[in-house]
Amino acid sequence: MPYTTLDEVKRRLQITTNDKDALLSKLIEEVDAEINMILAPFVKVPIQDAQLRLLLDGIEADWVCGRYRFLMEPGIAGPEHPLTAQSRKRLEGLIEFLKNVVERV
């Protein structure tokens, strides 16, 4: 089950119609799988902790928005949208936090 919802992604993108729902749902699935693959070496996935899920909701939603904008907005330089890159950095920060928590236990 993804950490974010279609409604949350559409809210962030300010999309009020249903014509992009299939594409956005596919992107949510892809990003969710990628996030879980990145997290899997460090924690059991999918994450069940409510606080961590809340953080991952925002990370995943922004990541999906970045992927969507990269596909829909011509002329974005680089391998990914800046919003996706920012989401990756946020996920890396979360992983560092999780590593520190595990080391202390």
C-alpha positions in Angstrom: 0.0 0.0 0.0 1.5 3.3 -1.0 2.5 5.9 1.5 0.6 8.7 -0.3 -2.7 8.9 -2.0 -3.9 10.0 -5.5 -5.9 12.8 -3.8 -2.8 14.1 -2.1 -0.8 14.1 -5.3 -3.6 15.8 -7.2 -3.9 18.4 -4.4 -0.2 19.2 -4.7 -0.3 19.4 -8.4 -3.5 21.4 -8.3 -5.3 18.9 -10.6 -9.1 19.0 -10.2 -10.0 16.6 -13.1 -9.8 12.9 -13.4 -8.1 12.7 -16.8 -4.6 12.2 -15.3 -5.7 9.6 -12.6 -4.4 6.6 -14.5 -1.0 8.1 -15.1 -0.7 9.5 -11.5 -1.7 6.1 -10.1 0.9 4.4 -12.1 3.5 6.9 -11.0 2.5 6.4 -7.4 3.0 2.6 -7.7 6.4 3.1 -9.4 7.7 5.6 -6.8 6.3 3.5 -3.9 8.2 0.4 -5.2 11.4 2.5 -5.6 11.1 3.9 -2.1 10.5 0.5 -0.6 13.5 -0.9 -2.5 15.7 1.8 -1.2 14.4 1.4 2.4 14.5 -2.4 2.4 18.2 -2.8 3.4 17.5 -0.7 6.5 14.0 -1.5 7.7 11.1 -3.9 7.1 8.9 -2.5 4.3 6.3 -1.4 3.9 6.8 0.9 6.9 4.0 0.5 9.5 5.0 3.2 12.0 2.5 6.1 11.8 5.0 8.9 12.2 7.3 7.5 9.6 4.4 6.9 7.2 3.5 10.5 7.6 7.0 11.6 6.6 7.0 9.1 3.7 3.6 10.4 2.6 5.1 13.8 1.9 8.3 12.4 0.4 6.4 10.1 -1.9 3.8 12.7 -3.0 6.6 15.2 -3.9 8.5 12.5 -5.7 5.5 11.6 -7.8 4.8 15.3 -8.5 8.4 15.6 -9.7 8.1 12.6 -12.0 4.8 13.9 -13.3 6.2 17.4 -14.0 9.3 15.8 -15.7 7.0 14.0 -18.1 4.6 16.8 -18.7 6.8 19.9 -18.7 9.3 20.1 -21.6 12.7 21.6 -21.2 13.6 20.4 -17.7 17.3 20.0 -17.6 19.0 17.0 -16.0 18.1 13.4 -15.4 15.1 14.3 -13.1 12.9 17.1 -11.9 14.3 19.1 -8.9 11.4 18.0 -6.8 12.3 14.4 -7.3 15.9 15.1 -6.4 14.8 17.0 -3.3 12.6 14.0 -2.3 15.5 11.6 -2.7 17.6 13.8 -0.4 14.7 13.8 2.2 14.6 10.0 1.9 18.4 9.8 2.4 18.0 12.0 5.6 15.3 9.6 6.9 17.6 6.6 6.2 20.4 8.3 8.2 17.9 8.9 11.0 16.8 5.3 11.0 20.5 4.1 11.0 21.2 6.2 14.1 18.1 4.9 15.9 19.1 1.3 15.1 22.7 1.9 16.3 21.5 3.2 19.6 19.2 0.3 20.3 
